[in-house]
Amino acid sequence: MIPADIRTPAVMIDVDILDRNIQRMAASMQDRGLGLRPHVKTHKTLEIARRQLAAGAVGITVATIGEAEVFAADGVKDIFIAYPLWVEADHAARLRALTATCRLAVGVDSAEGATAMGRQLGPDAASVEVLIEVDSGHHRSGVLPDETVEVANAAAAAGLGVAGVFTFPGHSYKPGMPTGAAGNENDALGQAAAALVSAGFDVRTISGGSTPTALLGGDTAATELRPGVYVFGDAQQLELERCTWDDVALTVAATVVSRHEARGGNVRRVVVDAGSKILGSDRPDWATGYARLPEYPEARVTALSEHHATVVWPESSELPPLGTRLRVIPNHVCLTMNLVDEVTVVRNGVVVEQWAVAARGRNN
Amino acid sequence: MIPADIRTPAVMIDVDILDRNIQRMAASMQDRGLGLRPHVKTHKTLEIARRQLAAGAVGITVATIGEAEVFAADGVKDIFIAYPLWVEADHAARLRALTATCRLAVGVDSAEGATAMGRQLGPDAASVEVLIEVDSGHHRSGVLPDETVEVANAAAAAGLGVAGVFTFPGHSYKPGMPTGAAGNENDALGQAAAALVSAGFDVRTISGGSTPTALLGGDTAATELRPGVYVFGDAQQLELERCTWDDVALTVAATVVSRHEARGGNVRRVVVDAGSKILGSDRPDWATGYARLPEYPEARVTALSEHHATVVWPESSELPPLGTRLRVIPNHVCLTMNLVDEVTVVRNGVVVEQWAVAARGRNN
């Protein structure tokens, strides 16, 4: 399964699975009459954004101005920075430059934030749209639905173009939660949009998010959705039952470097050379471990160091010999892509291309 | 505390604290008659390795061949790859190239691994030293002390130069554990070295590791130690009481982007723009959270997304205004350095230099 010319550890993308995931989400959004604005922080890769746009995405979502710059330079014409930016003079200059080549929307979740953004943008404020961030239950950023009008009024007073509302139902990332979180998302977006309409705003965009809720389908108050992880799948999505093993497009190729039959009270385990510096170390308390192995679904990754993953091996299977190459599915694929400068693209088990992770590390 | 010309989020290094940490560890090792071979995976930065060597380090430790190549190209003459490499033909070619410019030692923890390495290196095997990895209680890689002779015999039969033993007492990373782990480290190294001597090997190197145990001082069977994190300190070391707030040389500059007084059942919190894509997301179960704030020791970082850290604010202190710039200490600084291409060097609150993280991402 791992081409012989790959040196481990390395990120491999099966391009046929990737394309199928892209097409499937695009078709689902089209069927539902929703805009698809994928979050490209997941992949940070120009080749993948181009495929998403070719499949019908209305634009892209990014988390930082730096990410927006990378994709705008590649010709993307419609970008939403889904983040409550605190705008200083240098940010304003960069936002201004972006509006010269694309339609730009930015998140805001406070009157002060809107006022600061408008002040820094000055006469150019009207060229930036804002979406008010609503807290739909994740309790991170965002205001409550009935507070959106206050923020929208401040944004309008600052000269910004108020286009609507957005939320990220991050509390969907827990077993049993996607359905409830999708309901919260729908309620919060509906209430917030209604409040803005009542206050006289023209609400054109109602933007929801998250792969777990987007995959549920069903009715929504949203006009567009911003899933990201769906292009690859990962161990979190597997364990949340939001994707199957066959949907996972990204794996990390690894080699068994240390091997231990049970002895001296220790468990039967191997160590592979993919650690937290390539997998990332997100590990929610409900996860079975730090990663999964597609060929050995009963194996458990019980510990992760920078260059070691400790894999407790199932009793039902022979401990693999040293030097065996194994594929590993990271828990959270967005972190994995941000750890490598390039990825190896595979089709039918053969390396066909290398893609640069063009926006890697663009944290601001 | 954060120079005005820094755009957040950004990694800042206080070079005076860095230099003090480097000098203090070097002096301690010299007093104890031990070689200091710092693990440079922590910083991956040429300027810092040069400072460590100038302060008396006997060489450096790395985790991968790629890291070794970066530092060897900068003139480092003595490198230990503290990892049980599984050597294929391309690895052998790279190891050979390294031996042309520096003294090279490599870890091994199996007879099969030693045999494979010797086979791939062929007549050049004698130019690579090996240290047998011993498991001193971390239960990751490494053999039990009484198994070292079998591995050493295989290495010698493969033509490799057996130089001694090494261990990493990673179980020191838990409150109350450093003293016990240092005892385990000492016992395991002593037993393993004695077994090799009894079998007729000339044991020149007995190598221990870990900042928590190295900082304890005291007697040891080791001839050299390989701490890494001591140069910067981090929130794990703080919470393990292995460094003080004043010893922390690396912080991440962040900005308050979202602010929430208690309301609707939610806790009083701010969100800052340093998330897991700059802090890293290591979070041992004993840690108080995902990071610490040096100016607000009672604040708790309770959640971390890719670009958001949620900080539950102490009742004793005013919630800071939006736009406030705060410093954040990551839990595990080795991950932070691997997430950025460059760091901002500060002296007395003024930016004095930018350093490239030259070995960032060199996972193989």
HADDOCK unambig.tbl for C-alpha pairs under 7 A between the chains (distance, minus, plus):
assign (segid A and resid 8 and name CA) (segid B and resid 364 and name CA) 6.62 0.50 0.50
assign (segid A and resid 9 and name CA) (segid B and resid 363 and name CA) 6.69 0.50 0.50
assign (segid A and resid 9 and name CA) (segid B and resid 364 and name CA) 6.42 0.50 0.50
assign (segid A and resid 84 and name CA) (segid B and resid 257 and name CA) 6.18 0.50 0.50
assign (segid A and resid 85 and name CA) (segid B and resid 257 and name CA) 6.33 0.50 0.50
assign (segid A and resid 86 and name CA) (segid B and resid 257 and name CA) 5.63 0.50 0.50
assign (segid A and resid 86 and name CA) (segid B and resid 323 and name CA) 6.13 0.50 0.50
assign (segid A and resid 109 and name CA) (segid B and resid 258 and name CA) 6.86 0.50 0.50
assign (segid A and resid 140 and name CA) (segid B and resid 271 and name CA) 6.98 0.50 0.50
assign (segid A and resid 140 and name CA) (segid B and resid 310 and name CA) 6.40 0.50 0.50
assign (segid A and resid 141 and name CA) (segid B and resid 258 and name CA) 5.72 0.50 0.50
assign (segid A and resid 141 and name CA) (segid B and resid 271 and name CA) 6.70 0.50 0.50
assign (segid A and resid 257 and name CA) (segid B and resid 84 and name CA) 6.16 0.50 0.50
assign (segid A and resid 257 and name CA) (segid B and resid 85 and name CA) 6.32 0.50 0.50
assign (segid A and resid 257 and name CA) (segid B and resid 86 and name CA) 5.62 0.50 0.50
assign (segid A and resid 258 and name CA) (segid B and resid 109 and name CA) 6.86 0.50 0.50
assign (segid A and resid 258 and name CA) (segid B and resid 141 and name CA) 5.70 0.50 0.50
assign (segid A and resid 271 and name CA) (segid B and resid 140 and name CA) 6.98 0.50 0.50
assign (segid A and resid 271 and name CA) (segid B and resid 141 and name CA) 6.68 0.50 0.50
assign (segid A and resid 277 and name CA) (segid B and resid 335 and name CA) 6.83 0.50 0.50
assign (segid A and resid 281 and name CA) (segid B and resid 281 and name CA) 5.55 0.50 0.50
assign (segid A and resid 281 and name CA) (segid B and resid 282 and name CA) 5.71 0.50 0.50
assign (segid A and resid 282 and name CA) (segid B and resid 281 and name CA) 5.71 0.50 0.50
assign (segid A and resid 310 and name CA) (segid B and resid 140 and name CA) 6.41 0.50 0.50
assign (segid A and resid 323 and name CA) (segid B and resid 86 and name CA) 6.12 0.50 0.50
assign (segid A and resid 335 and name CA) (segid B and resid 277 and name CA) 6.83 0.50 0.50
assign (segid A and resid 339 and name CA) (segid B and resid 339 and name CA) 6.65 0.50 0.50
assign (segid A and resid 339 and name CA) (segid B and resid 361 and name CA) 6.48 0.50 0.50
assign (segid A and resid 340 and name CA) (segid B and resid 361 and name CA) 6.13 0.50 0.50
assign (segid A and resid 361 and name CA) (segid B and resid 339 and name CA) 6.47 0.50 0.50
assign (segid A and resid 361 and name CA) (segid B and resid 340 and name CA) 6.13 0.50 0.50
assign (segid A and resid 363 and name CA) (segid B and resid 9 and name CA) 6.69 0.50 0.50
assign (segid A and resid 364 and name CA) (segid B and resid 8 and name CA) 6.60 0.50 0.50
assign (segid A and resid 364 and name CA) (segid B and resid 9 and name CA) 6.41 0.50 0.50
